[in-house]
Amino acid sequence: MIRTQRSVLATAVAAAILGLSGAAQARLASAQEVSFTNPQGHTVPATLYRPVEPGPRPAVIMLPGCERSAESAAETYRTWGERLAAAGYVALLVDGDRPHGEGERCSATGASERAADADGAYGFLAASGYAAADRIGLIGWSQGANGALAAVDASRAATNASRFRTAVAFHPDCALDDGFGGVTQSTWKPYAPVRILQSAGAPYRDGTCTRRIARAQRLGAPSVSLVIHHGASSRPDVPAAWEVAGAEAMDLFHNLLRN
């Protein structure tokens, strides 16, 4: 399914869903630095955001883009973690830069490495007691979005303990390391509902995601959709782009992770 949406309307929805002041978020969430080991044997630093309510909660693993180290982007990721926790989710912000070396996460093997980080993060959350293992979702931005798409492929589910309930991919290029059979003969078939968000002006909107989705649908993927927002920037540190993603992501998480 391909859907077009005006970012002004989506921003208004997101403001209603995510409109918590910084003070309110601080009262509702706590953050701590943690680490986990991914299946490749790398120790991966992360930040864990938790609601104050005890007991296993639905959870979201956050896979950032290459802008992770930029000050404006880093602040936006922190805000997302706080907002998710304030909404009742455990949020784990993965920092894939440090174990792989600065810049390497943007290389041709970025998606597979980030999918491994997602698996390690899943294991950490499932064992922590903070998160309900059957209600864990993914959200990724740009290169992290490619990792989220790779992580929910059906071929990986057969060999991994990870079982994500859903994934949101914000501005991926859908190249996926040129893996999963390439684009034309793509074998990528997500086992869980996936929502891909792109801006109309993204420089890599060359139809790759559209073709991946079409192939996945023909292969019988349960639910995969592409939402194109006019007027939204693909840069993660532009507020309008983040608010658009917020409305779409929170809608999907509320529907699929809370029950």
Helices and strands as residue ranges (DSSP letters): E 2-6, H 7-18, H 22-28, E 29-37, E 43-51, E 57-63, G 66-69, H 71-86, E 90-94, H 97-100, G 104-106, H 110-128, E 131-141, H 143-151, H 154-157, E 166-170, G 176-178, E 194-199, H 208-218, E 224-230, H 239-257
